[in-house]
């Protein structure tokens, strides 16, 4: 699949602000410093579609991007950033939960994990949650340029074991820096959209 057009369609914190449920949606979720904005920019081929910040935890809203006038990519707030107040982090949790549990046109959630480290307890909890709602299946292992080719299978195995992935669930190593791995991830998204 190729992304030809992409634009920010809507920024929301509550359901009344969501765009209409007329297009299929693929959401992206991950820890605050996992490289979500960089990956979204790589997938869409646009340098500044999603704002990349030096301060993790900047996405505090649900951002809806209209892609190819055919579907939406939904950027969810990053989770697990320590410098965010507890009340703010709880309100993000509620905002995400409302979206994930109530959005009927949501097909799946691409969960991002940092390939260099074992997924955190929050990553595992998020995966469990997504699986419970039938929204799991695609893992994007970011920062793949930071591990050697020899290390890659070992890191993928560690992610698979930590998140207790089923054989059907796929891990796609991606690097926004080296611009690698995003083709396979886009193809997986494209296949889902065609089902």
Secondary structure, DSSP 8 states (H G I E B T S, - for coil): -----EEEEEEESSGGGS--TTSEEEEEEEBTTS-HHHHHHHHHT-TTSS---SSTT---SEEEEEETTTEEEEE---B--TTS-HHHHHHHHHHHHHHHHH-TTEEEEEEEEETTS---HHHHHHHHHHHHTT---EEEEE-GGGS-HHHHHHHHHHHHHHTT--TT-EEEE-BTTTTBSHHHHHHHHHHHHH-
